Amino acid sequence: MTFNKKSYSCFLLVLLIFIFSAPLILAAVIYHTNPNYLHHNTLNKGQFLSPPLAFKNLKKHVVFISATHRPWLIFYLVNADCRRLCQKRLHLLYKIILALGKNGDQVDAALIQTGSSITLKKFMRKNSFIHVYWITAHERHRFFQKRGMGNGYYLVDPAGRIILYYSADAPGENLYKDLTRLLIHSGS
């Protein structure tokens, strides 16, 4: 089969267009099948605290602390006594830690509440996986409310910085996804 000069030029043009557009086509296919490869996929579904708060600077009093001390900490902050809704949210923390599987060994859960609670003792006997602290109303205002944060979930990294905040009604899936990614990227 013989090519004339015009056919050969068209063939060469089509070949060059294909060669230079192939990476773009491949990138589009990869993007649509798994967008996690891109950098714009953020780690945090919660509110990133900038600058992070130092957990050790929070003047907290220990009510109950479990025997384990793990690098990551998720705590739930509540303004009053830990009643039924608060206990459901603490159970969500327990389910998140269970869902992490082998990485769950790297995460602790805690409750921080304003004032100490006598009604919490019965709950603590059933849920020994959790640390419990209480803070004063003044400390709560100084540390959290001045920054526009209130009741909700907070994530503390291994360096002791509170880095993410989630509202009290945030879906557990958001906390789970963020924590999973952070554990993977931190090498824990």
Secondary structure, 3 states (H helix, E strand, C coil): CCCCHHHHHHHHHHHHHHHHHHHHHHHHHHHHHCHHHCCCCCCCCCEEEEEEEEHHHCCCEEEECCCCCCCEEEEEEECCCCCHHHHHHHHHHHHHHHHCHHHHHHEEEEEEEECCCCCHHHHHHHCCCEEEEEECHHHHHHHCHHHCCCCEEEEECCCCEEEEEEECCCCHHHHHHHHHHHHHHHCC
